[in-house]
Amino acid sequence: MSAVHVSALFQHPVKSCAPLGIERGYIDDYGLAGDRRYLVTDPEGKFLTGRRHPRLASLLATPVDGGIVLAAAGRKDLVLRTAQFPEQYVDVEVWRQSVFAQRCGEAADAWLSDLLGTPARLVYYGALTTRPIKDEPNREVSFADGYPLLLASESSLAWLQERCPSPLVMAQFRPNIVIRGADAWAEDGWQRIRIGTLEFELHSPCERCVFTTLAPRSEHFHPTQEPLRTLIKHHDDGHKAPLFGHNLIAHGTGIVEVGMAVTPL
């Protein structure tokens, strides 16, 4: 095994939006700073994701000082400032978990409703928002599916591509931290790692869903459900649940950067 290091970092500022590659990031108490701090819901507060609204994956969300910019092909950019958000919090639902989130305002709602072709709201992980990790009640997570961070390996992706009949890119798996230099699936045997000064617990392998069958900037899922079918055949949990990547929980806060060494502990 060659020296293992971080090869890429990705933010997804709005849950299900297009990945945003960064060279350096800060791990805070909720995960990678700026990652999945915004959520799209229906008017009743139930979260909307790319699983049912694949157009969300083409949304370009970019954090800027004091807010975020939303952009999509054929639409005028929308600049949102957190200081201008209404002081209104509403209950929203993320995987049957009720979360008290801050409304982002009518302009954001109208822009996203037009993009998706269905009534939608944008909410923010505001100062009054809390969301405990379900099996780690003393730790919190943003609007990610369940855990603060997701780790994926380039070698594991290459191994999968050798067996998958359709082309794959890492963005389909929506990780935060990508590593290079480890053997394929070496991460399956790790329990803890160190990146820079931070230690991370590999909490659990990530069970994958139909969202992985959506190529970047596409609005159409793969007609034969790849790479899920290949994962089920070659890398599942023993019960036909496809696995790729590992959920991480950081022990502490600090900087992560592309090129940093990754040390299994």
N, C-alpha and C positions, 0 to 999 in steps of 0.2 A: 504494500500500500504506500503510495507516495504521500507527500505532505498534504494533509487535508486543510482546506481553507474556504472561506466564504467567497463564492464567485458572483453572487448577485443578491440584491435586496429589493423587495417589492412592497409598496404600499397599495392599498385599495381604499382610498379615502371615503367613498360611499360604498356600502356593502353591495357587491355584485358588479361594480363598475370596472372599467378597464384597468389593468395593472399599471402602476407607475414605478418605473425603475429608479432607484436612488443609489448613490455611492456610499452614503453614511446615514445612519439613523440613530435615534435615541430610544432605548427600551425603557418605558415608564411602567407605572403600576398596572396598566391595562394591556400592554403588548407593545408593538412598534408604534411610536408616537405618530399620530395622524392616520393610523390604519383603522378603517371601518368605524369612524367616529360619527358618520352620518348613515341614516337608514331611510329607505323608501317604504312607505306603508300605504294601505288603502285607507279610505276615510274612517273606517272603524278601528284602525290601528294595527291590523294584521300585516306583518312584514311581507314585502314583495321582493323576490330575488330573480336572478337570471334563470332559475330552473323553470319558471313559468313565464317569465318576461325576458326572453333572451336579448331584447334590444338594450336592456340595462348594461349588458357587457360592452356595448359600444360607447357608453357614457365616459367622457374624459373629465375626470374630476381632479383638480389641481389645488393643493393647499397654497394659500398666499398669506401674507402677514395679516393676521386678524380675521381670516375667513377662508373662503374657498371659491374657485371659479368652476362653473359647470359648462361643458362644451359638448357639442355633437354635430355631426355633419349636417349642413343645411339649416342650422339654427344659430341665432345670435347668442354669443356667450352671456352667461349670467354670473355676475359677481355678487357673492353673499358675504356679509360681515356679521360675525357673531355678536358684536355689540348692538346690532340693529335687530336681532331676533326678538320676537315677542317674549314676554316673561311668562308665557303660557306653557305649562307642561301637561302632557297627556299620557295615558297608559297605552303602551304598545305591546304587541306580543311577538316574541322571538323564540321559536321552537317551544311553544307552550309556557314560556317564561314571561311574566309580566314585568315590564320595564317602564319607569317614569322618565319620559324623554321630552326635550324642549322642541317646540315648533320652530321652524325656520322662516315661516311667513308665507303669505299668499302668493308672492311672486315666484318663489321656489316651487310651491305646489302647482301653480298653473304651468310652469315651464316643464316640469316632469310629467304632468298629466298629458300635455301635448306630445311629449316625446314617446310616451308609452301607449297613448291612445286609450287610456283608462284613468278614472279619477285616482289621484295619488297625492301623498303628502311626503314632505321631507322633514325628518326630525334629527336632532343633534344630541350627542352625549354631553349634556350640559352639567353645570355645577351641582345640580340637585340629583343627577342621575346616578344610580348604583345598579350593578348587575353582578352578583356573585357567580363564580364558577360553580356549577351544580354539585360536583363532588369535592370541591375545595372551597367551602363557604367563607373562609377567611381571605380569599383572594378574589379579585375582580377581573372582568373581561369586558371589552367594548361590545360592538354589535357583531363580532365574529360568531361563527356557528356555535362554538362551545368553549374554545380555549384561546389564549391570547396570541399564540404564534404557531406557524406551521413551517416545518423544516422539510426540504426535499433535496434529493441527491441527483446530480447530473449522471452519475454512473448507473443509477437505478433507472433513470429515464432512458438511457441508451440501451440498457438490457431489455426494457419493455419495448422499445422501438424495433429491436431486432425480431421480435415475435409478433408485433402488431402490424397488420396489413395497411394501416392508414398512417399518414405522417402525424407526428406529435411535436408539440412545443411545450416548454415548461409552464408557460402562462396558462395553459388549460387546467393546471392543477392548483393555481392560485396560492403559491407559497409566499411566505415572508422572507425566509432565509434559504438560499440555495448553496449547496456545498459541492466542491470538486476535490477529487483526489482519493476518495474512499472507494473501496470495492463496492460493486452493486449489492444493495440491500444490507451493507454493513451496519447501517443505522438501526436495523431491526434488533441487533444485539446490544445496542447502547442503552444505558440507563440515565447517564448524566454526561454533559459535555461542557467544556469551557470555551468561550469565545472572548478574546480580550481579557478583561477583568471579571467577566460575568459567568456565572454557572447557570445551566439550564437543565431542567428535568425533562426527559422524554417521557411524557405522561402516557401516551397511547398512540397506536397506529391510527391513521385517518381513513375512515371508511368513505369511499367515494360514491358520487351520485351522477345523475345525467348531465350535470353542469360541465363535467370533464369532457363531454362529447361535443362541446361547442368550441369550434376553432375561434381564435381571436378575431374580433370585428365581424364575426358571422352572426346571423340571426337564425340559423338553422342547425339543429342537432344532427349528429352523424346518423345516417340512415340505418346503419347496422350496430349502433351503440358502441362504437369503439372510442376509447380504449377499455371500456368496462368489460366487454366480453373477454378480451385478452387478459385483463387483470383477474377476472374470475377463474380463468383456466390456469393461470400461472402464479398468482400472488393474492390469495384470499385469506380469510381468517379461519379456514377449515369448514365454514358453513356458507360458502358462496357469497360472502360479503367482500367486494373488491377493496384492496388496500393500496394506498400510495401516499408516502409522506408520514411525518410524525407530529403530533401535537406537542408543543413545548410550553413549559411554564418557567419563566425567568425567576431566579432567586436574587433579587436586587434590581437596581436600575443602572444604566450606563450606556456607553456608545458601542455600536457595532458598525463595522466598516468592511467594504469589499476588500479582500486580500488578507483579512485577519485569519490567524491560525485557528483551527477547530481541533480541540483535544478531547477525545473520549476519556472519561474518568472511571 
